[in-house]
Amino acid sequence: MALPTSHAAIEVMVGGSAVEVAGLVDLLRIALTDPAPYSQRFALALDATLQLTARGLSPTADEPPSLPERRARADEWLAKQTQ
């Protein structure tokens, strides 16, 4: 079943076939409404990904950040979560 495009569904190739999957916003909505204890952790991670994407730090940028840069950003984000 295809998701409506208004919910930011994206198309990915899986085994040579195009498949529509939920976008980050929909996944965040699902995680925020799921009562399972791990869902809040998923919501934090999805929110961080959306924030980085909004700041232009998307992995789809012309020149993706190096592994040390990605680790530094992740460490910085995690440090903020424990404050």
C-alpha positions in Angstrom: 0.0 0.0 0.0 1.4 3.4 -1.0 1.6 6.1 1.6 0.2 9.6 0.7 3.0 12.0 -0.4 1.7 14.6 2.1 3.3 12.5 4.8 6.7 12.7 3.3 6.9 9.1 2.0 10.1 8.4 0.1 10.8 5.9 -2.6 13.7 3.5 -2.2 15.0 0.7 -4.4 14.9 -2.7 -2.8 16.1 -5.6 -4.9 15.5 -3.7 -8.1 12.0 -2.7 -7.2 10.8 0.8 -6.1 9.1 0.7 -2.7 7.5 3.7 -0.9 8.4 3.9 2.8 7.4 6.2 5.6 9.5 9.4 5.9 11.2 10.6 9.0 8.3 12.8 10.1 5.8 9.9 9.9 8.3 7.6 11.8 8.6 10.3 14.5 4.8 10.5 14.8 4.6 6.7 15.2 7.4 6.6 17.8 5.8 9.4 19.8 2.5 7.7 20.0 3.8 4.2 20.7 3.7 3.3 24.4 6.7 0.9 24.2 9.6 2.1 26.4 12.1 2.0 23.5 9.9 4.2 21.3 11.0 7.4 23.1 14.6 6.6 22.2 13.7 6.1 18.6 11.8 9.5 18.8 14.9 11.2 20.1 17.1 9.7 17.3 14.6 10.6 14.6 14.2 14.1 16.0 18.0 14.6 15.9 18.1 13.3 12.3 15.4 15.8 11.3 17.3 18.7 13.1 20.6 17.8 11.3 18.8 17.6 8.0 17.2 21.0 8.6 20.6 22.5 9.3 21.9 21.3 6.0 23.9 18.4 7.5 22.1 15.8 5.5 23.9 12.7 4.4 22.7 13.4 0.9 24.7 16.7 0.7 27.2 17.0 -2.1 30.1 16.1 0.1 29.0 14.0 3.1 30.9 14.5 6.4 33.7 12.3 7.2 33.4 9.5 9.8 35.3 11.5 12.5 33.0 14.5 11.8 29.9 12.2 12.0 31.1 10.7 15.3 31.8 14.2 16.7 28.3 15.4 15.8 26.8 12.3 17.3 28.8 12.7 20.5 27.9 16.3 20.7 24.2 15.5 20.3 24.4 12.7 22.9 26.1 15.0 25.4 23.2 17.5 25.1 20.7 14.8 25.8 22.2 14.0 29.2 22.2 17.6 30.4 
